[in-house]
Amino acid sequence: FAEPELDLHFRLDDGPGGRRRTDNLPKCPRDHELKPLGRTRDNGWSCDGTSYKGGCRVGVGKRGMTARMNRFRCELCDYDLCELCYKSWHEPIVLPDAERRRPGGRTPIVTVTESITILLLWVISIARIGETDIAFSAAGWDTLSPFEGLTGFALHSDCTDLRPQAWRWLTYRFTHTSAPHVVGSCILLIIFGVPLETLHGAPLVLLYVNIGCATGAAFHGVLDGHTELLGTSAVVYTFIGMHLADLILNWRVGSFRVAVLLLILLSLCLDILALCWLPLWGSSFSGALAADRIGGFVAGLCLGCGFARTLWSRRARLALKVLSGVTLAVLVAACVTWVAAQWPPKRLGHTEAWCWSRRLVLAEGVTTPATPSAPVGECVRCGDQACIEYWRGFPGIAVAECDEDLQRRLRP
């Protein structure tokens, strides 16, 4: 693409052979070259020369004061200089301070508030229900009166249809199944959420949280729709996916890329170990297939690509935004369509649709079933109320939890 023409006819000096000299040109705090944009992208930007001694040479310190001014920008770092600060870079009056201001020094309001809220709800819930084994007790918003059983994500309760209760797609993240579950989730939220919020700001991170939460619920409804979903793992994996997308897009110029990659891999390994070991310690259920994690991770990859700051050309960035946005929208729409169309609920890849599952046992005081062909000891599944009433009224038979369901409730 042709370099935009500057209105004041300012040109970059040419080096030997007509090549542009970049050794003495101003750069952003992460040592990336600033690209001249002229006046072609006047969107109310502000000059970052205010962070240096003497401030901006033109005196613009707020957004919107740079109208009709030439602009030099690092897209990756969201760093801009006006033309006068760009030209005066090496003059003593604008020598940088010892500590340069890093791009995006925003306060992580959403991430910290989310973590504190989750912890407080869990502690208050434990205190109110008087649970003694607090290490592996499900607690949070869903166990507090008058919201008991109203905030966890589920498609059905036996054969009661819960799909119209749309708020469950976002509120399930405020209830957790154990102390390790809630503490681990909050720690990972802080580790991966704070860097994102300081760069992107609170409104966008709040959007990321809700999109990741809803996408995790959508994937869970398709892959494991017969179980209730609790916890904020989908949001954590959304943040992890965004960091991974940033690493892939900016590996050549990224800072601390190896350390970030190792942190991501370590977090994933620890989470997988928790999925394997917590059931042995008596942790309660929050999703058998970890489908919410898959959904959150996919949402994070798409959001990370869509809102990425890269050194790619403008057209390439636009194409990446469109592709990632369309991909995420299509996946979520497909999951929502599946959930809305299937009643009784049916998991992807399974042929049986059901909303009630019980194991048949002999009633108290009964030694032999009234009907020899009764499937005593087996699990039966029903998709409507008539089927449920049939088995509940079967002579000499009582119903109990299926062993499979008991095992699934022990999944973290």
C-alpha positions in Angstrom: 0.0 0.0 0.0 1.2 3.5 -0.7 2.4 5.6 2.2 -0.3 8.2 3.1 0.7 11.7 2.0 1.2 14.1 4.9 -0.5 17.5 4.5 2.6 19.4 5.7 4.8 17.6 3.1 6.8 15.9 5.9 8.9 13.0 4.5 11.0 10.3 6.1 14.7 10.7 5.2 15.9 8.1 2.7 19.0 6.1 3.4 21.5 4.6 0.9 20.0 3.1 -2.1 16.7 4.9 -1.5 15.8 2.7 1.5 14.0 4.2 4.5 16.2 4.8 7.4 14.6 3.5 10.6 17.6 3.5 13.0 17.0 7.1 14.2 13.2 7.2 13.9 10.9 7.4 16.9 9.4 4.2 18.1 6.8 3.1 20.6 7.8 1.9 24.1 8.1 -1.6 22.8 10.5 -0.5 20.1 8.1 -0.9 17.1 8.3 1.6 14.2 5.5 4.2 14.0 3.6 4.3 10.8 2.6 7.6 9.3 -1.2 7.8 8.8 -1.6 11.5 7.9 -5.1 12.7 8.5 -6.8 9.6 7.1 -7.8 8.1 10.5 -9.0 11.0 12.6 -11.1 9.2 15.2 -10.5 11.4 18.2 -7.0 10.0 19.0 -4.8 11.6 21.6 -1.0 12.2 21.5 1.1 9.9 23.7 3.8 12.6 23.8 2.1 13.7 27.1 4.0 10.9 28.9 7.4 12.5 28.3 9.1 15.3 29.9 7.8 18.6 28.6 4.6 16.9 27.4 3.2 17.0 23.9 4.9 19.7 21.9 1.5 20.9 20.6 -0.1 20.7 24.0 -2.8 18.2 23.2 -3.5 16.0 26.2 -7.1 14.8 25.7 -8.9 12.8 23.1 -10.5 14.8 20.3 -8.0 17.7 20.5 -6.0 16.2 17.6 -8.5 17.0 14.8 -6.8 17.7 11.4 -3.4 16.8 12.7 -0.9 14.3 11.2 -0.7 11.1 13.1 2.1 8.5 13.6 0.9 5.2 15.1 1.9 1.8 16.4 -1.2 -0.3 15.9 0.0 -3.2 18.1 0.6 -1.0 21.1 -2.2 1.6 20.5 0.5 4.3 20.6 0.2 7.6 18.7 2.4 10.7 18.3 1.5 14.0 16.6 3.8 15.3 13.9 5.6 17.8 16.1 6.4 15.2 18.8 7.5 12.8 16.1 9.9 15.4 14.6 11.2 16.6 18.0 11.8 13.1 19.4 15.6 13.6 19.9 15.4 17.1 21.3 16.3 17.3 25.0 12.9 18.8 26.0 11.1 15.5 25.1 13.6 13.0 26.5 11.7 10.1 28.0 11.3 9.6 31.7 13.2 6.8 33.4 9.9 4.8 33.5 8.0 5.0 30.3 4.3 4.7 30.5 3.2 1.4 29.0 0.3 1.4 26.6 -3.1 0.8 28.2 -2.5 1.5 31.9 -6.2 1.0 32.8 -7.5 -0.2 36.2 -8.7 -3.8 36.1 -12.2 -3.1 37.5 -14.1 -5.9 35.9 -11.7 -8.7 36.6 -11.1 -7.8 40.3 -14.8 -7.1 40.9 -15.8 -10.5 39.3 -13.3 -12.4 41.4 -14.2 -10.7 44.7 -18.0 -11.2 43.9 -17.5 -14.9 43.3 -15.5 -15.4 46.5 -17.9 -13.4 48.6 -20.9 -15.3 47.3 -19.2 -18.6 48.0 -18.2 -17.6 51.6 -21.6 -16.1 52.4 -23.4 -19.2 51.1 -21.2 -21.6 53.1 -21.8 -19.5 56.2 -25.6 -19.5 55.7 -26.1 -23.2 55.0 -23.8 -24.1 57.8 -21.8 -26.7 55.8 -19.0 -28.3 57.8 -17.1 -29.9 54.9 -16.5 -26.6 53.2 -13.6 -27.9 51.1 -15.9 -29.8 48.8 -19.3 -28.1 49.1 -21.2 -26.5 46.3 -21.9 -22.9 47.2 -22.6 -19.6 45.7 -25.5 -17.6 44.2 -27.4 -20.8 43.3 -27.5 -21.9 47.0 -28.6 -18.6 48.5 -32.3 -17.9 49.2 -34.4 -16.9 47.3 -32.3 -17.9 44.3 -31.8 -21.6 45.2 -31.8 -23.7 42.0 -32.5 -20.7 39.8 -29.0 -19.6 38.5 -27.1 -22.8 37.5 -27.2 -23.5 33.8 -29.4 -26.5 33.0 -31.8 -27.5 30.2 -34.1 -29.5 32.3 -34.9 -30.6 35.9 -36.2 -34.1 35.4 -38.7 -33.2 32.6 -39.3 -29.6 33.6 -38.1 -27.5 30.6 -35.6 -24.8 31.9 -34.6 -23.6 28.4 -36.8 -20.4 28.6 -34.8 -19.2 31.6 -32.2 -17.4 29.5 -30.5 -15.7 32.5 -29.0 -19.1 33.4 -26.6 -18.7 30.5 -24.8 -15.9 32.3 -25.4 -16.5 36.1 -24.1 -20.0 36.5 -20.5 -18.6 36.8 -21.3 -17.3 40.3 -21.7 -20.8 41.9 -18.8 -23.2 42.4 -18.7 -26.8 43.6 -15.8 -26.7 46.0 -13.1 -24.6 47.6 -10.4 -25.6 45.2 -12.8 -24.9 42.3 -13.6 -21.3 43.4 -10.1 -20.4 44.6 -8.5 -21.8 41.4 -11.0 -20.0 39.2 -10.4 -16.6 40.9 -6.6 -17.0 40.7 -6.7 -17.7 37.0 -9.2 -14.9 36.4 -6.7 -12.5 38.0 -3.7 -13.9 36.2 -5.1 -13.8 32.7 -7.8 -11.2 33.1 -5.8 -8.3 34.5 -3.4 -8.0 31.6 -6.3 -8.0 29.1 -8.2 -5.4 31.0 -5.3 -3.0 31.4 -4.9 -3.2 27.6 -8.5 -3.3 26.3 -10.4 -1.5 29.1 -13.3 -2.5 31.4 -16.2 -2.3 28.8 -14.5 -4.7 26.4 -13.5 -7.1 29.1 -17.0 -7.1 30.4 -18.1 -8.0 26.9 -15.5 -10.8 26.7 -16.7 -12.2 30.0 -20.3 -12.5 29.0 -19.6 -13.8 25.5 -17.3 -16.4 26.9 -19.8 -17.4 29.6 -22.7 -17.7 27.1 -20.5 -19.6 24.6 -19.5 -22.1 27.3 -23.1 -22.7 28.2 -24.0 -23.1 24.5 -21.3 -25.8 24.0 -22.3 -27.5 27.3 -26.0 -27.6 26.1 -24.9 -29.5 23.0 -22.3 -31.8 24.3 -23.5 -32.4 27.9 -27.0 -31.0 28.1 -28.3 -33.5 30.7 -26.1 -32.1 33.5 -26.1 -28.9 35.4 -23.2 -26.4 34.8 -21.6 -24.4 37.5 -18.4 -22.3 37.8 -16.5 -19.7 35.9 -14.2 -22.0 33.9 -15.6 -20.8 30.6 -14.6 -17.2 31.3 -11.1 -18.4 32.4 -10.6 -20.3 29.2 -11.9 -17.3 27.2 -9.0 -15.3 28.6 -6.6 -18.1 27.9 -7.8 -18.3 24.3 -7.3 -14.6 23.8 -3.8 -14.7 25.2 -3.0 -17.6 22.9 -4.4 -15.8 19.9 -2.2 -12.8 20.7 0.9 -15.0 21.0 0.2 -16.6 17.6 -0.5 -13.3 15.8 2.4 -11.4 17.5 5.0 -14.1 18.2 7.8 -12.3 16.4 7.4 -8.9 18.2 5.6 -10.0 21.5 7.2 -9.4 24.9 7.6 -12.3 27.3 6.1 -14.7 24.8 7.9 -17.8 26.1 6.9 -17.0 29.7 3.3 -16.4 28.7 3.2 -19.7 26.7 4.6 -21.6 29.6 2.1 -20.1 32.0 -0.8 -21.1 29.6 0.5 -24.6 29.4 1.0 -24.9 33.1 -2.5 -23.6 33.8 -4.0 -26.1 31.3 -2.0 -29.0 32.9 -3.1 -28.1 36.4 -6.7 -27.9 35.3 -6.6 -31.3 33.6 -5.1 -32.8 36.8 -7.9 -31.2 38.8 -10.4 -32.7 36.5 -8.8 -36.1 37.1 -8.1 -35.9 40.9 -10.9 -33.9 42.4 -13.6 -36.6 42.0 -11.4 -38.9 44.0 -11.5 -36.4 46.9 -15.3 -36.0 46.8 -15.8 -32.9 44.7 -19.3 -32.3 43.5 -20.5 -32.0 39.9 -20.1 -29.0 37.6 -20.0 -30.6 34.1 -19.0 -34.0 33.0 -17.3 -33.4 29.7 -15.8 -30.0 30.4 -17.7 -28.7 27.4 -17.9 -25.2 28.8 -14.1 -25.0 28.8 -14.1 -26.0 25.1 -16.7 -23.3 24.4 -14.9 -20.6 26.3 -11.6 -21.5 24.7 -13.1 -21.3 21.2 -14.7 -17.9 22.1 -11.4 -16.6 23.4 -9.6 -17.6 20.2 -12.2 -15.8 18.0 -12.3 -12.7 20.3 -8.5 -12.6 20.5 -8.3 -12.6 16.7 -11.2 -10.2 16.3 -9.8 -7.6 18.8 -6.2 -8.2 18.1 -3.6 -5.5 17.8 -1.1 -6.6 15.3 1.4 -5.1 12.8 -0.5 -6.5 9.9 -1.9 -4.3 7.2 -5.3 -2.7 7.6 -7.0 -5.0 5.1 -5.5 -8.1 6.7 -6.7 -7.0 10.2 -10.2 -6.3 8.8 -10.3 -9.7 7.1 -9.2 -11.4 10.4 -11.9 -9.5 12.4 -14.7 -10.5 9.9 -13.5 -14.2 9.8 -13.3 -14.6 13.5 -16.6 -12.8 14.1 -18.5 -14.9 11.6 -16.9 -18.1 12.9 -18.0 -17.3 16.5 -21.5 -16.2 15.5 -22.0 -19.3 13.4 -20.9 -21.7 16.1 -23.0 -20.0 18.8 -26.0 -19.9 16.5 -25.6 -23.6 15.7 -25.4 -24.5 19.4 -28.4 -22.4 20.3 -30.4 -23.8 17.4 -29.6 -27.4 18.6 -30.6 -26.6 22.1 -33.9 -25.0 21.0 -34.8 -27.7 18.6 -34.1 -30.8 20.8 -36.8 -31.7 23.3 -36.3 -33.9 25.2 -32.6 -32.9 25.2 -30.2 -35.0 23.3 -26.4 -34.9 23.3 -24.5 -34.5 20.1 -23.5 -37.9 18.8 -26.2 -39.7 20.8 -29.5 -41.0 19.4 -31.5 -41.2 22.6 -33.4 -38.1 23.8 -34.5 -38.1 27.5 -35.1 -35.9 30.5 -35.5 -38.4 33.3 -33.2 -41.2 34.4 -33.6 -43.5 37.3 -32.5 -47.0 38.4 -35.2 -49.5 39.3 -34.9 -51.2 42.6 -37.2 -53.5 44.6 -39.6 -51.6 46.9 -39.1 -51.9 50.7 -40.4 -55.3 51.9 -40.6 -56.7 48.4 -38.4 -59.7 47.6 -39.5 -60.5 44.1 -41.0 -58.1 41.5 -44.6 -58.5 40.6 -43.7 -58.8 37.0 -40.8 -61.1 36.3 -39.8 -59.1 33.2 -39.3 -55.9 35.2 -35.8 -54.6 34.6 -34.7 -54.4 38.3 -31.3 -53.0 38.8 -31.2 -51.3 35.4 -31.5 -47.6 34.6 -34.5 -46.5 32.6 -34.9 -43.1 30.8 -38.0 -41.2 29.9 -38.8 -38.3 27.7 -42.3 -37.4 29.0 -44.4 -37.3 32.1 -46.5 -40.4 31.1 -43.3 -42.5 31.0 -42.2 -41.2 34.4 -45.6 -42.0 36.0 -45.5 -45.5 34.5 -42.3 -46.5 36.2 -43.1 -44.7 39.5 -46.3 -46.6 39.7 -44.9 -50.0 38.7 -45.9 -52.7 41.2 -43.2 -53.6 43.7 -40.7 -51.3 42.2 -39.0 -48.1 43.6 -36.7 -45.7 41.8 -33.2 -44.5 42.8 -30.4 -42.5 41.3 -28.6 -44.3 38.5 -25.0 -45.2 39.2 -24.0 -43.3 36.1 -25.6 -40.1 37.5 -24.0 -40.6 40.9 -20.6 -40.8 39.2 -21.3 -37.8 37.1 -22.2 -35.7 40.1 -18.7 -36.3 41.4 -17.1 -34.7 38.4 -15.5 -31.3 39.1 
